[in-house]
Amino acid sequence: MLSQRWRPVCWAGVTIGVIWLLALAGYRLVGNTKMTAAKVKEYAESVDISQLKDDARAKAIQGLADRLNALSLEERRTARLEQEAWNWFDQMTEAERAGFIEATMPTGFKQMLVSFEQLPDDKRRKAVDDALRRLKEARARAGLSLGRRGTNSCLLYTSDAADDQLCVDLGGRRLLKKKNTN
């Protein structure tokens, strides 16, 4: 047996070991519950919304929106580049698209849109023209082509879409079709 002198030291060592094990288990648990672009892609690929009916379809779309909203900024960029939501978005009705964009649009972006809509028409037009001019200049500098799959469309579902500099929907509510000027 241990002497009276070493017993507290052994209990302290065991306690510290148990605390470290609990911390490691908690760290792994949190790491597994963290939403990633890969998990969003897996969800999007595992559910075929074309086969779903009304309530199940709405629930699946809300599930995708919730997963996108849970992503960090870096993960949202990765998800946007991998374009997992595109197949779903292409299959949504106009009402579902509006609801999806509304559900995934950050509050700050919504506030910016309200402020933009309150601007006088001439200032709004100037802001749009300036933004389009800067986007065209950025695209020309980067030598980038428009859109995906041969189309010139843009889906805005995160506030960091402005970083993309290919297309930004200032209204934030529609799939934009841009005319190819080449």
C-alpha positions in Angstrom: 0.0 0.0 0.0 0.9 3.6 -0.4 2.1 5.6 2.5 0.0 8.5 3.8 2.5 10.8 2.2 2.1 9.5 -1.4 -1.6 8.8 -1.4 -2.6 12.4 -2.2 0.0 12.6 -5.0 -1.4 9.4 -6.6 -5.0 10.7 -6.3 -3.9 14.0 -7.9 -2.2 12.1 -10.8 -5.3 10.0 -11.4 -7.5 13.1 -11.2 -5.3 15.0 -13.7 -5.3 11.9 -16.0 -9.1 11.7 -15.9 -9.4 15.5 -16.6 -7.1 15.1 -19.6 -9.1 12.2 -20.9 -12.4 14.1 -20.5 -10.9 17.2 -22.3 -9.7 15.0 -25.2 -13.1 13.3 -25.5 -14.8 16.7 -25.5 -12.4 18.1 -28.1 -13.1 15.1 -30.4 -16.8 15.4 -29.8 -16.8 19.1 -30.7 -14.6 18.4 -33.7 -17.0 15.8 -35.0 -20.1 18.0 -34.6 -18.5 21.0 -36.3 -20.2 21.6 -39.7 -17.8 21.5 -42.7 -18.2 22.0 -46.4 -17.6 18.2 -46.8 -20.6 17.5 -44.5 -22.8 19.9 -46.5 -21.7 18.3 -49.7 -22.4 14.8 -48.3 -25.9 15.9 -47.2 -26.6 17.5 -50.6 -25.6 14.4 -52.4 -27.5 12.1 -50.0 -30.9 13.7 -50.5 -32.6 13.9 -53.9 -35.1 16.7 -53.6 -36.7 15.9 -56.9 -38.1 12.8 -55.3 -39.5 14.6 -52.2 -43.0 16.0 -51.8 -44.1 19.3 -50.2 -43.3 19.0 -46.4 -40.3 16.6 -46.8 -38.9 18.9 -49.6 -39.3 22.0 -47.4 -37.7 20.2 -44.5 -34.7 19.1 -46.7 -34.2 22.6 -48.1 -34.3 24.1 -44.6 -31.8 21.4 -43.5 -29.4 22.5 -46.3 -29.9 26.1 -45.3 -29.2 25.3 -41.6 -26.0 23.5 -42.6 -24.8 26.4 -44.8 -25.5 28.8 -42.0 -23.5 26.7 -39.6 -20.4 27.0 -41.7 -17.5 29.2 -40.8 -16.4 31.9 -43.3 -13.6 29.7 -44.7 -15.9 26.7 -45.0 -18.6 28.8 -46.7 -16.0 29.8 -49.3 -15.1 26.2 -49.8 -18.7 25.2 -50.1 -19.3 28.0 -52.6 -16.4 26.9 -54.7 -17.5 23.3 -54.7 -21.0 24.4 -55.5 -22.9 21.7 -53.7 -26.1 23.8 -53.5 -26.2 24.4 -57.2 -28.0 21.1 -58.1 -30.5 21.8 -55.4 -31.0 25.4 -56.4 -31.6 24.4 -60.0 -34.4 22.0 -58.9 -36.1 24.5 -56.6 -39.3 26.4 -57.5 -39.1 30.2 -57.5 -40.8 30.4 -54.1 -38.3 27.8 -52.7 -35.4 29.7 -54.1 -36.6 32.9 -52.5 -37.1 31.2 -49.1 -33.7 29.5 -49.4 -31.9 32.8 -50.1 -33.8 34.5 -47.3 -32.9 31.7 -44.9 -29.2 31.8 -45.8 -28.7 35.5 -46.1 -26.9 37.0 -43.0 -28.8 39.7 -41.0 -26.2 42.4 -41.7 -26.6 41.8 -45.5 -30.4 42.1 -45.1 -29.9 45.4 -43.3 -27.6 46.6 -46.1 -30.2 45.7 -48.7 -32.9 47.6 -46.8 -30.7 50.7 -46.7 -29.8 50.2 -50.4 -33.5 50.0 -51.3 -34.2 53.3 -49.5 -31.6 55.2 -51.6 -33.0 57.5 -54.3 -33.2 55.8 -57.8 -30.3 57.8 -59.3 -27.9 56.9 -56.4 -29.0 53.3 -56.6 -28.3 53.2 -60.4 -24.9 54.8 -59.9 -24.0 52.3 -57.1 -25.0 49.4 -59.4 -23.2 50.8 -62.4 -20.0 51.4 -60.3 -20.2 47.9 -58.8 -20.6 46.3 -62.3 -17.7 48.3 -63.6 -15.4 47.2 -60.8 -16.5 43.6 -61.2 -15.7 43.7 -64.9 -12.3 45.3 -64.2 -11.5 42.7 -61.6 -12.6 39.9 -63.9 -10.5 41.3 -66.7 -7.5 41.6 -64.4 -7.9 38.1 -63.2 -8.6 36.7 -66.7 -11.6 34.8 -65.3 -14.6 33.5 -67.3 -18.1 33.9 -66.1 -20.3 31.4 -64.4 -20.4 27.6 -64.4 -21.4 24.8 -66.7 -21.3 27.1 -69.6 -23.9 29.5 -68.1 -23.4 33.0 -66.7 -25.4 32.7 -63.5 -24.7 33.6 -59.9 -26.2 32.2 -56.7 -25.8 34.4 -53.7 -26.3 32.6 -50.4 -23.6 34.0 -48.2 -22.4 37.5 -47.5 -18.9 36.6 -48.7 -20.2 36.3 -52.2 -18.9 39.8 -52.8 -15.4 38.4 -52.4 -16.0 36.2 -55.5 -16.1 39.4 -57.7 -17.7 37.5 -60.5 -21.3 38.3 -59.7 -23.1 39.8 -56.8 -26.9 40.1 -56.6 -27.5 43.4 -54.9 -31.2 42.4 -54.5 -30.1 39.1 -53.0 -33.2 37.4 -54.1 -32.8 35.9 -57.6 -30.6 33.7 -59.7 -29.0 36.3 -62.0 -28.5 35.6 -65.7 -25.8 37.8 -67.2 -25.3 38.5 -70.8 -22.0 37.4 -72.2 -20.4 40.6 -73.8 -17.6 38.6 -75.6 
